[in-house]
Amino acid sequence: MNILYPLNTFSRQRKAWLLLLLCIIIFESCALFFQHVMLLAPCVMCIYERIAMLGIGLAAIVGAIAPQNPVFRWVGFAGWGIAAIKGLTLALQHVEFQLHPSPFHTCDLFVTLPSWMPLNEWMPWMFQSYGDCSEIVWQFLTLSMPQWLVVIFAGNLVALAIMIVAQFSKQR
C-alpha cells in the first residue's frame, strides 16, 4: 500500500482544509490573547506575520470551497505556499532584529499596507502596531515569539510539501 495515498484522499475532503483553517484560527487567537490579555504590544513585523498567517487561512478557505476540484485544491496549495514562504521570510527577519539589534537595521516605524486595504485603519484592534521589533517580550521553551513563528511557518511548508507529493500518489 502506498503510504501517501491516504493523504491524497484526505486533501480532497473539506475537513482537511477546515483543519488547516482551525489551526490558523488558533494561532491568530493566541496572537490576540498575547496582545489584549497579556498586553504584549505587537510590532510592525508581528502585524506582517499575522497577515501572512491570515493568508494561509484564506488559502484554506479556497481549498475548502471545492476540495474535489483540482483547480480549487491547487489554488489553495499555491496560496498556502506563498503565504507560508512570506511568513517564514518575515519571521526570520524578525528573529534577526531580535538577536542582532542595531540602530541601522530596524523594522519600519508604521505598518505599511496598500491604500486599497488599510487593515490597520479598518481593524486597529488587530492590525495596529505599537511595539518594538527588537524587544523580546515573551519566551516559551527558550524561544521568542518570532522564533516560534519560524517553527510554525516552516512546519506549514513541510506539511504542504507532503500534501503536494501525496497528490501524485496512486492507490495500488
N, C-alpha and C positions, 0 to 999 in steps of 0.2 A: 504494500500500500504506500502511496506517495504521501509523505508527511505534510507537505504544504497544501495538498488539495482541500483539507478541511478549512484552511484559512481563505482559500479561493472562494469556497462556498459561503463562508461567514461574511466576506466582504460584499457579497451580493444580497445581504439581508439588511434591512433597515436598522435592526438592533445593533449591528456593528458600528454604524455611523452615529447612532444615538449614544452609544457607549463613549465614542470619541468626544461627542458634544458634552456629555455628562462630565467627563474628565476636565474639559475646558471650563465648564461652569464651576466646578470645584476649585480649580486654580484661580479663576477670577474672583470667586467668593473669598478665597484666602487673601488675595490682594486687597480686597475691600475691607476685610476684617483687620488686616495689618494697618490699613490707613485710618479707618473710622473707629475701631475699637481700641487697638493698641496705640493709636495716634502716632504712627510712623509716617513721616512726610514722604510722599513719593517724589522722586526726582524726574527730570526730563527723560532719562533713559528708562526708568521704571514705566513711564507712560508709553513710550515707544514699544517696550517689551509687552506691555499689556495689550496694545493694539495688535502686535504680531500674534499673540495668543488668541485674540478675537478673530484674527484671520483664519486660524486653524478651525475655530468654531464655525465660521462661515463656510469653510470648505466641508465640514461635517454636515452642515445643513444641506448643501448642494448634493453631497453623496447620498443623504437620506431621502431626498426627494424621489429618486427612482434608482435604487442601487442595482437593479437587474439590467438597467440600460447602461451600456458601456460608456456612452457619452457623459452621463451624469457621474458615473463612478470615476472615470479618468479625469474629468474636470475637478472632482473632489480630491483625487490623489494629487493632481497638479497644484491646486490651491493649498493643500496640506503641506506639500513640499516647499513651495515658495514661502509660505508664512513661517514654517519651521526653520528654514535656512536663514531668513531675515531675522527671526527671533534669536537664533543661535549667534549670528554675527553681532547683533546688538548686545546680547548678554556677555559675549567675550570682550567686547569693547568696554562694557560697564565694569567687568572684573578688572580690566587693565586700569581704568580710572581709580578703582579702589586700591589695587595693590601697588600702583606706582603713581600716587597723586603728584601733580605738578601744576603750577600756575599757567604753564604753556600748553598743557594737554588736559582740557576740561570739556565737559559737555556743554550744550547750549544753555543759555540762561532761561529761555522760554520754549515751550512746546511749539514746534513749527509744523502746522498741518495745512493741507490745501484749503484755499479760500472757499471751495465748494463743499468742504466737510470739516468745519471748525468744531470738532468734537469737544475741545476744551471750553468752548463757549456754550455749546448745547447742553453738555453734561459735565459741568466743572467738578461735581462731586466724584467723578470717576476719572476725568482726564486732565485735571489741573495739577500742575507740578509746583512744589514749593520746597523740595528737599535738595540736598547736596549729593551729587552723583558719587563723589569720592568718599563720602562718610559711610562707614559700616555701622548700621543701626540695629542689626539683628543677625544672629547666627544660630544655626542648628547643626549639631554634629561637626563643628568647626567650619562649616561652610556658610558664607554670607548668602543673602537672597539672590544676587545675580549669579553666584556660583551654583546655586540650586537651579536657577533658570537654565544655565548651561546644561546641567544634567537632564532637565525636563525637555528642552528643545532637542538635545542630542538623542534622548530616548524616543521622542516623536519621529526623528529621522530614521532611527533603527527600525521602529515599528512599521513605518511607511515603506522602507526598503524591503522588509519581509513580506508585506502585503503586496507590493508590486511584483516581486519574484513569484509569489503564490499565484498571481494572475495567469502565469504561463504554465502552471502545473495542470496535469490532466489526471483523471481518475484511472487507475489501472484495473 
